Amino acid sequence: MTDKKHDHQKCLSLFKKLSEYLDNELDDKTCEEIRHHMEECIRCKVCLETLKRTVELCRNIKTAGIPDSLKERLKLMVYDP
Ligand SMILES: [Zn+2]
């Protein structure tokens, strides 16, 4: 994949905030930053969608949090040098 706009450092720093973002724990500025990034970064967008679905699933089965194994997998998806 050769999307020039893709900045791994940016993706990784946002990745750490995604679960907080989904829990609405971030301030408006950071939410805006994430939304803006999602518009130009398809990988992060896919990652967020996957995370969102997983969080919903976890809530349904009343499991606390996102499994670390999945976090790792998503991280690899975003950070693919
Ligand atoms: Zn990204």
PDB file of the backbone (N, CA, C, O) and the ligand in Angstrom, with CONECT records:
HET     ZN  A 101       1
ATOM      1  N   MET A   1       0.840  -1.198   0.000  1.00  0.00           N
ATOM      2  CA  MET A   1       0.000   0.000   0.000  1.00  0.00           C
ATOM      3  C   MET A   1       0.883   1.260   0.000  1.00  0.00           C
ATOM      4  O   MET A   1       1.854   1.343   0.752  1.00  0.00           O
ATOM      5  N   THR A   2       0.547   2.200  -0.820  1.00  0.00           N
ATOM      6  CA  THR A   2       1.414   3.368  -0.952  1.00  0.00           C
ATOM      7  C   THR A   2       0.642   4.689  -0.842  1.00  0.00           C
ATOM      8  O   THR A   2       0.794   5.576  -1.681  1.00  0.00           O
ATOM      9  N   ASP A   3      -0.171   4.806   0.181  1.00  0.00           N
ATOM     10  CA  ASP A   3      -0.829   6.100   0.357  1.00  0.00           C
ATOM     11  C   ASP A   3       0.137   7.067   1.040  1.00  0.00           C
ATOM     12  O   ASP A   3       0.547   6.861   2.183  1.00  0.00           O
ATOM     13  N   LYS A   4       0.480   8.099   0.328  1.00  0.00           N
ATOM     14  CA  LYS A   4       1.537   9.017   0.780  1.00  0.00           C
ATOM     15  C   LYS A   4       1.175   9.746   2.056  1.00  0.00           C
ATOM     16  O   LYS A   4       2.041  10.084   2.863  1.00  0.00           O
ATOM     17  N   LYS A   5      -0.112   9.985   2.228  1.00  0.00           N
ATOM     18  CA  LYS A   5      -0.548  10.738   3.398  1.00  0.00           C
ATOM     19  C   LYS A   5      -0.360   9.960   4.690  1.00  0.00           C
ATOM     20  O   LYS A   5      -0.360  10.531   5.781  1.00  0.00           O
ATOM     21  N   HIS A   6      -0.202   8.655   4.553  1.00  0.00           N
ATOM     22  CA  HIS A   6      -0.181   7.831   5.746  1.00  0.00           C
ATOM     23  C   HIS A   6       1.056   8.078   6.603  1.00  0.00           C
ATOM     24  O   HIS A   6       2.189   7.942   6.142  1.00  0.00           O
ATOM     25  N   ASP A   7       0.816   8.437   7.838  1.00  0.00           N
ATOM     26  CA  ASP A   7       1.884   8.732   8.774  1.00  0.00           C
ATOM     27  C   ASP A   7       1.746   7.794   9.969  1.00  0.00           C
ATOM     28  O   ASP A   7       0.855   7.954  10.803  1.00  0.00           O
ATOM     29  N   HIS A   8       2.629   6.829  10.035  1.00  0.00           N
ATOM     30  CA  HIS A   8       2.499   5.798  11.064  1.00  0.00           C
ATOM     31  C   HIS A   8       2.531   6.360  12.482  1.00  0.00           C
ATOM     32  O   HIS A   8       1.801   5.902  13.362  1.00  0.00           O
ATOM     33  N   GLN A   9       3.376   7.345  12.687  1.00  0.00           N
ATOM     34  CA  GLN A   9       3.469   7.926  14.030  1.00  0.00           C
ATOM     35  C   GLN A   9       2.137   8.513  14.461  1.00  0.00           C
ATOM     36  O   GLN A   9       1.686   8.327  15.592  1.00  0.00           O
ATOM     37  N   LYS A  10       1.531   9.215  13.546  1.00  0.00           N
ATOM     38  CA  LYS A  10       0.218   9.811  13.800  1.00  0.00           C
ATOM     39  C   LYS A  10      -0.808   8.720  14.093  1.00  0.00           C
ATOM     40  O   LYS A  10      -1.582   8.812  15.047  1.00  0.00           O
ATOM     41  N   CYS A  11      -0.797   7.698  13.261  1.00  0.00           N
ATOM     42  CA  CYS A  11      -1.733   6.595  13.432  1.00  0.00           C
ATOM     43  C   CYS A  11      -1.567   5.940  14.795  1.00  0.00           C
ATOM     44  O   CYS A  11      -2.544   5.656  15.489  1.00  0.00           O
ATOM     45  N   LEU A  12      -0.324   5.707  15.162  1.00  0.00           N
ATOM     46  CA  LEU A  12      -0.070   5.044  16.434  1.00  0.00           C
ATOM     47  C   LEU A  12      -0.490   5.894  17.622  1.00  0.00           C
ATOM     48  O   LEU A  12      -1.036   5.382  18.600  1.00  0.00           O
ATOM     49  N   SER A  13      -0.235   7.185  17.534  1.00  0.00           N
ATOM     50  CA  SER A  13      -0.617   8.038  18.652  1.00  0.00           C
ATOM     51  C   SER A  13      -2.134   8.116  18.763  1.00  0.00           C
ATOM     52  O   SER A  13      -2.682   8.185  19.863  1.00  0.00           O
ATOM     53  N   LEU A  14      -2.800   8.106  17.623  1.00  0.00           N
ATOM     54  CA  LEU A  14      -4.266   8.120  17.664  1.00  0.00           C
ATOM     55  C   LEU A  14      -4.816   6.762  18.108  1.00  0.00           C
ATOM     56  O   LEU A  14      -5.828   6.676  18.803  1.00  0.00           O
ATOM     57  N   PHE A  15      -4.130   5.727  17.695  1.00  0.00           N
ATOM     58  CA  PHE A  15      -4.583   4.375  18.034  1.00  0.00           C
ATOM     59  C   PHE A  15      -4.741   4.214  19.540  1.00  0.00           C
ATOM     60  O   PHE A  15      -5.696   3.606  20.022  1.00  0.00           O
ATOM     61  N   LYS A  16      -3.789   4.771  20.264  1.00  0.00           N
ATOM     62  CA  LYS A  16      -3.821   4.661  21.724  1.00  0.00           C
ATOM     63  C   LYS A  16      -5.061   5.331  22.308  1.00  0.00           C
ATOM     64  O   LYS A  16      -5.488   5.011  23.417  1.00  0.00           O
ATOM     65  N   LYS A  17      -5.624   6.250  21.560  1.00  0.00           N
ATOM     66  CA  LYS A  17      -6.772   7.005  22.080  1.00  0.00           C
ATOM     67  C   LYS A  17      -8.116   6.456  21.607  1.00  0.00           C
ATOM     68  O   LYS A  17      -9.173   6.900  22.057  1.00  0.00           O
ATOM     69  N   LEU A  18      -8.062   5.487  20.696  1.00  0.00           N
ATOM     70  CA  LEU A  18      -9.311   5.052  20.074  1.00  0.00           C
ATOM     71  C   LEU A  18     -10.334   4.481  21.059  1.00  0.00           C
ATOM     72  O   LEU A  18     -11.527   4.761  20.948  1.00  0.00           O
ATOM     73  N   SER A  19      -9.872   3.689  22.013  1.00  0.00           N
ATOM     74  CA  SER A  19     -10.848   3.109  22.933  1.00  0.00           C
ATOM     75  C   SER A  19     -11.470   4.192  23.816  1.00  0.00           C
ATOM     76  O   SER A  19     -12.644   4.117  24.180  1.00  0.00           O
ATOM     77  N   GLU A  20     -10.663   5.195  24.152  1.00  0.00           N
ATOM     78  CA  GLU A  20     -11.210   6.321  24.919  1.00  0.00           C
ATOM     79  C   GLU A  20     -12.187   7.122  24.058  1.00  0.00           C
ATOM     80  O   GLU A  20     -13.214   7.616  24.523  1.00  0.00           O
ATOM     81  N   TYR A  21     -11.819   7.224  22.789  1.00  0.00           N
ATOM     82  CA  TYR A  21     -12.694   7.923  21.845  1.00  0.00           C
ATOM     83  C   TYR A  21     -14.062   7.244  21.780  1.00  0.00           C
ATOM     84  O   TYR A  21     -15.100   7.905  21.802  1.00  0.00           O
ATOM     85  N   LEU A  22     -14.042   5.925  21.699  1.00  0.00           N
ATOM     86  CA  LEU A  22     -15.293   5.173  21.621  1.00  0.00           C
ATOM     87  C   LEU A  22     -16.090   5.272  22.917  1.00  0.00           C
ATOM     88  O   LEU A  22     -17.315   5.152  22.907  1.00  0.00           O
ATOM     89  N   ASP A  23     -15.412   5.484  24.007  1.00  0.00           N
ATOM     90  CA  ASP A  23     -16.091   5.633  25.297  1.00  0.00           C
ATOM     91  C   ASP A  23     -16.455   7.087  25.597  1.00  0.00           C
ATOM     92  O   ASP A  23     -16.937   7.411  26.683  1.00  0.00           O
ATOM     93  N   ASN A  24     -16.216   7.951  24.617  1.00  0.00           N
ATOM     94  CA  ASN A  24     -16.492   9.387  24.779  1.00  0.00           C
ATOM     95  C   ASN A  24     -15.739  10.006  25.959  1.00  0.00           C
ATOM     96  O   ASN A  24     -16.278  10.833  26.694  1.00  0.00           O
ATOM     97  N   GLU A  25     -14.519   9.599  26.117  1.00  0.00           N
ATOM     98  CA  GLU A  25     -13.740  10.116  27.236  1.00  0.00           C
ATOM     99  C   GLU A  25     -12.758  11.205  26.804  1.00  0.00           C
ATOM    100  O   GLU A  25     -11.994  11.715  27.623  1.00  0.00           O
ATOM    101  N   LEU A  26     -12.779  11.556  25.537  1.00  0.00           N
ATOM    102  CA  LEU A  26     -11.829  12.547  25.039  1.00  0.00           C
ATOM    103  C   LEU A  26     -12.479  13.919  24.907  1.00  0.00           C
ATOM    104  O   LEU A  26     -13.697  14.044  24.780  1.00  0.00           O
ATOM    105  N   ASP A  27     -11.630  14.941  24.939  1.00  0.00           N
ATOM    106  CA  ASP A  27     -12.156  16.292  24.740  1.00  0.00           C
ATOM    107  C   ASP A  27     -12.466  16.532  23.254  1.00  0.00           C
ATOM    108  O   ASP A  27     -12.046  15.777  22.377  1.00  0.00           O
ATOM    109  N   ASP A  28     -13.202  17.591  23.014  1.00  0.00           N
ATOM    110  CA  ASP A  28     -13.661  17.880  21.645  1.00  0.00           C
ATOM    111  C   ASP A  28     -12.520  18.005  20.646  1.00  0.00           C
ATOM    112  O   ASP A  28     -12.621  17.551  19.506  1.00  0.00           O
ATOM    113  N   LYS A  29     -11.449  18.620  21.085  1.00  0.00           N
ATOM    114  CA  LYS A  29     -10.319  18.858  20.192  1.00  0.00           C
ATOM    115  C   LYS A  29      -9.733  17.530  19.698  1.00  0.00           C
ATOM    116  O   LYS A  29      -9.444  17.368  18.512  1.00  0.00           O
ATOM    117  N   THR A  30      -9.563  16.590  20.623  1.00  0.00           N
ATOM    118  CA  THR A  30      -8.985  15.306  20.258  1.00  0.00           C
ATOM    119  C   THR A  30      -9.958  14.501  19.390  1.00  0.00           C
ATOM    120  O   THR A  30      -9.537  13.839  18.441  1.00  0.00           O
ATOM    121  N   CYS A  31     -11.233  14.553  19.705  1.00  0.00           N
ATOM    122  CA  CYS A  31     -12.244  13.879  18.897  1.00  0.00           C
ATOM    123  C   CYS A  31     -12.208  14.400  17.463  1.00  0.00           C
ATOM    124  O   CYS A  31     -12.298  13.639  16.499  1.00  0.00           O
ATOM    125  N   GLU A  32     -12.075  15.704  17.357  1.00  0.00           N
ATOM    126  CA  GLU A  32     -12.031  16.343  16.049  1.00  0.00           C
ATOM    127  C   GLU A  32     -10.796  15.876  15.268  1.00  0.00           C
ATOM    128  O   GLU A  32     -10.860  15.600  14.070  1.00  0.00           O
ATOM    129  N   GLU A  33      -9.702  15.800  15.969  1.00  0.00           N
ATOM    130  CA  GLU A  33      -8.445  15.344  15.381  1.00  0.00           C
ATOM    131  C   GLU A  33      -8.590  13.922  14.834  1.00  0.00           C
ATOM    132  O   GLU A  33      -8.139  13.616  13.730  1.00  0.00           O
ATOM    133  N   ILE A  34      -9.224  13.070  15.625  1.00  0.00           N
ATOM    134  CA  ILE A  34      -9.425  11.687  15.222  1.00  0.00           C
ATOM    135  C   ILE A  34     -10.351  11.611  14.011  1.00  0.00           C
ATOM    136  O   ILE A  34     -10.060  10.917  13.036  1.00  0.00           O
ATOM    137  N   ARG A  35     -11.461  12.327  14.083  1.00  0.00           N
ATOM    138  CA  ARG A  35     -12.406  12.306  12.957  1.00  0.00           C
ATOM    139  C   ARG A  35     -11.749  12.797  11.671  1.00  0.00           C
ATOM    140  O   ARG A  35     -11.963  12.240  10.595  1.00  0.00           O
ATOM    141  N   HIS A  36     -10.955  13.839  11.802  1.00  0.00           N
ATOM    142  CA  HIS A  36     -10.268  14.394  10.642  1.00  0.00           C
ATOM    143  C   HIS A  36      -9.299  13.375  10.054  1.00  0.00           C
ATOM    144  O   HIS A  36      -9.221  13.208   8.837  1.00  0.00           O
ATOM    145  N   HIS A  37      -8.574  12.709  10.914  1.00  0.00           N
ATOM    146  CA  HIS A  37      -7.611  11.708  10.460  1.00  0.00           C
ATOM    147  C   HIS A  37      -8.319  10.540   9.773  1.00  0.00           C
ATOM    148  O   HIS A  37      -7.830  10.025   8.768  1.00  0.00           O
ATOM    149  N   MET A  38      -9.455  10.126  10.303  1.00  0.00           N
ATOM    150  CA  MET A  38     -10.204   9.005   9.731  1.00  0.00           C
ATOM    151  C   MET A  38     -10.655   9.292   8.303  1.00  0.00           C
ATOM    152  O   MET A  38     -10.822   8.385   7.487  1.00  0.00           O
ATOM    153  N   GLU A  39     -10.844  10.569   8.029  1.00  0.00           N
ATOM    154  CA  GLU A  39     -11.307  10.921   6.691  1.00  0.00           C
ATOM    155  C   GLU A  39     -10.238  10.714   5.628  1.00  0.00           C
ATOM    156  O   GLU A  39     -10.546  10.466   4.462  1.00  0.00           O
ATOM    157  N   GLU A  40      -8.983  10.819   6.042  1.00  0.00           N
ATOM    158  CA  GLU A  40      -7.937  10.650   5.036  1.00  0.00           C
ATOM    159  C   GLU A  40      -7.103   9.390   5.215  1.00  0.00           C
ATOM    160  O   GLU A  40      -6.219   9.101   4.408  1.00  0.00           O
ATOM    161  N   CYS A  41      -7.384   8.648   6.266  1.00  0.00           N
ATOM    162  CA  CYS A  41      -6.603   7.444   6.512  1.00  0.00           C
ATOM    163  C   CYS A  41      -7.519   6.227   6.578  1.00  0.00           C
ATOM    164  O   CYS A  41      -8.164   5.967   7.594  1.00  0.00           O
ATOM    165  N   ILE A  42      -7.561   5.495   5.477  1.00  0.00           N
ATOM    166  CA  ILE A  42      -8.472   4.360   5.383  1.00  0.00           C
ATOM    167  C   ILE A  42      -8.123   3.257   6.383  1.00  0.00           C
ATOM    168  O   ILE A  42      -9.010   2.572   6.891  1.00  0.00           O
ATOM    169  N   ARG A  43      -6.854   3.091   6.658  1.00  0.00           N
ATOM    170  CA  ARG A  43      -6.460   2.044   7.596  1.00  0.00           C
ATOM    171  C   ARG A  43      -7.003   2.301   8.984  1.00  0.00           C
ATOM    172  O   ARG A  43      -7.548   1.403   9.627  1.00  0.00           O
ATOM    173  N   CYS A  44      -6.852   3.515   9.436  1.00  0.00           N
ATOM    174  CA  CYS A  44      -7.358   3.858  10.755  1.00  0.00           C
ATOM    175  C   CYS A  44      -8.868   3.775  10.784  1.00  0.00           C
ATOM    176  O   CYS A  44      -9.459   3.400  11.797  1.00  0.00           O
ATOM    177  N   LYS A  45      -9.485   4.121   9.682  1.00  0.00           N
ATOM    178  CA  LYS A  45     -10.935   4.063   9.596  1.00  0.00           C
ATOM    179  C   LYS A  45     -11.418   2.622   9.762  1.00  0.00           C
ATOM    180  O   LYS A  45     -12.340   2.345  10.530  1.00  0.00           O
ATOM    181  N   VAL A  46     -10.785   1.725   9.037  1.00  0.00           N
ATOM    182  CA  VAL A  46     -11.125   0.308   9.146  1.00  0.00           C
ATOM    183  C   VAL A  46     -10.871  -0.189  10.556  1.00  0.00           C
ATOM    184  O   VAL A  46     -11.660  -0.939  11.130  1.00  0.00           O
ATOM    185  N   CYS A  47      -9.761   0.247  11.086  1.00  0.00           N
ATOM    186  CA  CYS A  47      -9.381  -0.136  12.441  1.00  0.00           C
ATOM    187  C   CYS A  47     -10.427   0.333  13.450  1.00  0.00           C
ATOM    188  O   CYS A  47     -10.836  -0.421  14.333  1.00  0.00           O
ATOM    189  N   LEU A  48     -10.849   1.570  13.310  1.00  0.00           N
ATOM    190  CA  LEU A  48     -11.852   2.126  14.214  1.00  0.00           C
ATOM    191  C   LEU A  48     -13.173   1.375  14.098  1.00  0.00           C
ATOM    192  O   LEU A  48     -13.816   1.067  15.101  1.00  0.00           O
ATOM    193  N   GLU A  49     -13.570   1.085  12.859  1.00  0.00           N
ATOM    194  CA  GLU A  49     -14.817   0.343  12.642  1.00  0.00           C
ATOM    195  C   GLU A  49     -14.763  -1.017  13.318  1.00  0.00           C
ATOM    196  O   GLU A  49     -15.723  -1.443  13.960  1.00  0.00           O
ATOM    197  N   THR A  50     -13.627  -1.696  13.166  1.00  0.00           N
ATOM    198  CA  THR A  50     -13.451  -3.013  13.774  1.00  0.00           C
ATOM    199  C   THR A  50     -13.516  -2.913  15.293  1.00  0.00           C
ATOM    200  O   THR A  50     -14.159  -3.719  15.966  1.00  0.00           O
ATOM    201  N   LEU A  51     -12.840  -1.911  15.801  1.00  0.00           N
ATOM    202  CA  LEU A  51     -12.809  -1.684  17.235  1.00  0.00           C
ATOM    203  C   LEU A  51     -14.208  -1.383  17.773  1.00  0.00           C
ATOM    204  O   LEU A  51     -14.620  -1.895  18.813  1.00  0.00           O
ATOM    205  N   LYS A  52     -14.915  -0.544  17.039  1.00  0.00           N
ATOM    206  CA  LYS A  52     -16.262  -0.154  17.431  1.00  0.00           C
ATOM    207  C   LYS A  52     -17.180  -1.375  17.525  1.00  0.00           C
ATOM    208  O   LYS A  52     -17.934  -1.544  18.483  1.00  0.00           O
ATOM    209  N   ARG A  53     -17.086  -2.218  16.493  1.00  0.00           N
ATOM    210  CA  ARG A  53     -17.912  -3.431  16.486  1.00  0.00           C
ATOM    211  C   ARG A  53     -17.566  -4.330  17.660  1.00  0.00           C
ATOM    212  O   ARG A  53     -18.443  -4.900  18.308  1.00  0.00           O
ATOM    213  N   THR A  54     -16.274  -4.446  17.919  1.00  0.00           N
ATOM    214  CA  THR A  54     -15.814  -5.299  19.006  1.00  0.00           C
ATOM    215  C   THR A  54     -16.288  -4.779  20.357  1.00  0.00           C
ATOM    216  O   THR A  54     -16.713  -5.544  21.222  1.00  0.00           O
ATOM    217  N   VAL A  55     -16.205  -3.466  20.515  1.00  0.00           N
ATOM    218  CA  VAL A  55     -16.648  -2.863  21.772  1.00  0.00           C
ATOM    219  C   VAL A  55     -18.132  -3.128  21.982  1.00  0.00           C
ATOM    220  O   VAL A  55     -18.561  -3.458  23.087  1.00  0.00           O
ATOM    221  N   GLU A  56     -18.906  -2.983  20.924  1.00  0.00           N
ATOM    222  CA  GLU A  56     -20.345  -3.254  21.025  1.00  0.00           C
ATOM    223  C   GLU A  56     -20.596  -4.707  21.404  1.00  0.00           C
ATOM    224  O   GLU A  56     -21.447  -5.018  22.238  1.00  0.00           O
ATOM    225  N   LEU A  57     -19.843  -5.569  20.779  1.00  0.00           N
ATOM    226  CA  LEU A  57     -19.946  -7.000  21.045  1.00  0.00           C
ATOM    227  C   LEU A  57     -19.605  -7.297  22.502  1.00  0.00           C
ATOM    228  O   LEU A  57     -20.300  -8.048  23.187  1.00  0.00           O
ATOM    229  N   CYS A  58     -18.520  -6.688  22.948  1.00  0.00           N
ATOM    230  CA  CYS A  58     -18.077  -6.877  24.330  1.00  0.00           C
ATOM    231  C   CYS A  58     -19.131  -6.392  25.310  1.00  0.00           C
ATOM    232  O   CYS A  58     -19.369  -7.010  26.348  1.00  0.00           O
ATOM    233  N   ARG A  59     -19.758  -5.271  24.962  1.00  0.00           N
ATOM    234  CA  ARG A  59     -20.792  -4.739  25.852  1.00  0.00           C
ATOM    235  C   ARG A  59     -21.966  -5.700  25.926  1.00  0.00           C
ATOM    236  O   ARG A  59     -22.546  -5.917  26.990  1.00  0.00           O
ATOM    237  N   ASN A  60     -22.309  -6.275  24.774  1.00  0.00           N
ATOM    238  CA  ASN A  60     -23.435  -7.192  24.732  1.00  0.00           C
ATOM    239  C   ASN A  60     -23.201  -8.431  25.588  1.00  0.00           C
ATOM    240  O   ASN A  60     -24.103  -8.910  26.275  1.00  0.00           O
ATOM    241  N   ILE A  61     -21.990  -8.931  25.532  1.00  0.00           N
ATOM    242  CA  ILE A  61     -21.717 -10.131  26.330  1.00  0.00           C
ATOM    243  C   ILE A  61     -21.119  -9.773  27.692  1.00  0.00           C
ATOM    244  O   ILE A  61     -20.615 -10.632  28.416  1.00  0.00           O
ATOM    245  N   LYS A  62     -21.193  -8.473  28.020  1.00  0.00           N
ATOM    246  CA  LYS A  62     -20.766  -7.982  29.333  1.00  0.00           C
ATOM    247  C   LYS A  62     -19.343  -8.357  29.718  1.00  0.00           C
ATOM    248  O   LYS A  62     -19.059  -8.708  30.863  1.00  0.00           O
ATOM    249  N   THR A  63     -18.473  -8.274  28.748  1.00  0.00           N
ATOM    250  CA  THR A  63     -17.053  -8.473  29.032  1.00  0.00           C
ATOM    251  C   THR A  63     -16.410  -7.104  29.158  1.00  0.00           C
ATOM    252  O   THR A  63     -16.689  -6.203  28.367  1.00  0.00           O
ATOM    253  N   ALA A  64     -15.575  -6.955  30.122  1.00  0.00           N
ATOM    254  CA  ALA A  64     -14.952  -5.649  30.331  1.00  0.00           C
ATOM    255  C   ALA A  64     -13.794  -5.434  29.365  1.00  0.00           C
ATOM    256  O   ALA A  64     -12.851  -6.222  29.302  1.00  0.00           O
ATOM    257  N   GLY A  65     -13.897  -4.347  28.621  1.00  0.00           N
ATOM    258  CA  GLY A  65     -12.768  -3.926  27.788  1.00  0.00           C
ATOM    259  C   GLY A  65     -12.546  -4.744  26.534  1.00  0.00           C
ATOM    260  O   GLY A  65     -13.249  -5.716  26.255  1.00  0.00           O
ATOM    261  N   ILE A  66     -11.557  -4.320  25.799  1.00  0.00           N
ATOM    262  CA  ILE A  66     -11.179  -4.969  24.556  1.00  0.00           C
ATOM    263  C   ILE A  66     -10.033  -5.936  24.842  1.00  0.00           C
ATOM    264  O   ILE A  66      -9.063  -5.570  25.506  1.00  0.00           O
ATOM    265  N   PRO A  67     -10.139  -7.152  24.351  1.00  0.00           N
ATOM    266  CA  PRO A  67      -9.063  -8.117  24.608  1.00  0.00           C
ATOM    267  C   PRO A  67      -7.722  -7.618  24.061  1.00  0.00           C
ATOM    268  O   PRO A  67      -7.655  -7.048  22.972  1.00  0.00           O
ATOM    269  N   ASP A  68      -6.671  -7.842  24.826  1.00  0.00           N
ATOM    270  CA  ASP A  68      -5.349  -7.390  24.403  1.00  0.00           C
ATOM    271  C   ASP A  68      -4.922  -7.994  23.077  1.00  0.00           C
ATOM    272  O   ASP A  68      -4.250  -7.347  22.273  1.00  0.00           O
ATOM    273  N   SER A  69      -5.318  -9.240  22.859  1.00  0.00           N
ATOM    274  CA  SER A  69      -4.929  -9.896  21.612  1.00  0.00           C
ATOM    275  C   SER A  69      -5.497  -9.149  20.415  1.00  0.00           C
ATOM    276  O   SER A  69      -4.834  -9.017  19.386  1.00  0.00           O
ATOM    277  N   LEU A  70      -6.715  -8.667  20.549  1.00  0.00           N
ATOM    278  CA  LEU A  70      -7.321  -7.924  19.452  1.00  0.00           C
ATOM    279  C   LEU A  70      -6.643  -6.560  19.282  1.00  0.00           C
ATOM    280  O   LEU A  70      -6.400  -6.107  18.164  1.00  0.00           O
ATOM    281  N   LYS A  71      -6.350  -5.931  20.392  1.00  0.00           N
ATOM    282  CA  LYS A  71      -5.642  -4.651  20.326  1.00  0.00           C
ATOM    283  C   LYS A  71      -4.343  -4.817  19.558  1.00  0.00           C
ATOM    284  O   LYS A  71      -4.001  -3.998  18.705  1.00  0.00           O
ATOM    285  N   GLU A  72      -3.627  -5.881  19.870  1.00  0.00           N
ATOM    286  CA  GLU A  72      -2.363  -6.134  19.190  1.00  0.00           C
ATOM    287  C   GLU A  72      -2.577  -6.329  17.696  1.00  0.00           C
ATOM    288  O   GLU A  72      -1.815  -5.819  16.874  1.00  0.00           O
ATOM    289  N   ARG A  73      -3.606  -7.061  17.364  1.00  0.00           N
ATOM    290  CA  ARG A  73      -3.875  -7.334  15.953  1.00  0.00           C
ATOM    291  C   ARG A  73      -4.212  -6.055  15.198  1.00  0.00           C
ATOM    292  O   ARG A  73      -3.755  -5.839  14.076  1.00  0.00           O
ATOM    293  N   LEU A  74      -5.016  -5.216  15.832  1.00  0.00           N
ATOM    294  CA  LEU A  74      -5.393  -3.952  15.198  1.00  0.00           C
ATOM    295  C   LEU A  74      -4.187  -3.036  15.070  1.00  0.00           C
ATOM    296  O   LEU A  74      -4.038  -2.310  14.087  1.00  0.00           O
ATOM    297  N   LYS A  75      -3.343  -3.082  16.069  1.00  0.00           N
ATOM    298  CA  LYS A  75      -2.146  -2.253  16.039  1.00  0.00           C
ATOM    299  C   LYS A  75      -1.266  -2.664  14.857  1.00  0.00           C
ATOM    300  O   LYS A  75      -0.710  -1.816  14.160  1.00  0.00           O
ATOM    301  N   LEU A  76      -1.150  -3.958  14.645  1.00  0.00           N
ATOM    302  CA  LEU A  76      -0.353  -4.448  13.512  1.00  0.00           C
ATOM    303  C   LEU A  76      -0.973  -4.036  12.193  1.00  0.00           C
ATOM    304  O   LEU A  76      -0.272  -3.765  11.218  1.00  0.00           O
ATOM    305  N   MET A  77      -2.280  -3.993  12.175  1.00  0.00           N
ATOM    306  CA  MET A  77      -3.006  -3.605  10.971  1.00  0.00           C
ATOM    307  C   MET A  77      -2.681  -2.160  10.608  1.00  0.00           C
ATOM    308  O   MET A  77      -2.468  -1.830   9.441  1.00  0.00           O
ATOM    309  N   VAL A  78      -2.647  -1.304  11.633  1.00  0.00           N
ATOM    310  CA  VAL A  78      -2.350   0.105  11.399  1.00  0.00           C
ATOM    311  C   VAL A  78      -0.864   0.306  11.141  1.00  0.00           C
ATOM    312  O   VAL A  78      -0.448   1.001  10.214  1.00  0.00           O
ATOM    313  N   TYR A  79      -0.086  -0.337  12.004  1.00  0.00           N
ATOM    314  CA  TYR A  79       1.356  -0.157  11.879  1.00  0.00           C
ATOM    315  C   TYR A  79       1.935  -1.286  11.039  1.00  0.00           C
ATOM    316  O   TYR A  79       2.357  -2.320  11.555  1.00  0.00           O
ATOM    317  N   ASP A  80       1.943  -1.059   9.739  1.00  0.00           N
ATOM    318  CA  ASP A  80       2.398  -2.084   8.807  1.00  0.00           C
ATOM    319  C   ASP A  80       3.475  -1.474   7.915  1.00  0.00           C
ATOM    320  O   ASP A  80       3.193  -1.047   6.795  1.00  0.00           O
ATOM    321  N   PRO A  81       4.698  -1.433   8.412  1.00  0.00           N
ATOM    322  CA  PRO A  81       5.739  -0.693   7.695  1.00  0.00           C
ATOM    323  C   PRO A  81       6.104  -1.316   6.337  1.00  0.00           C
ATOM    324  O   PRO A  81       6.966  -0.794   5.630  1.00  0.00           O
TER     325      PRO A  81
HETATM  326 ZN    ZN A 101      -4.010   6.577  10.238  1.00  0.00          ZN2+
END
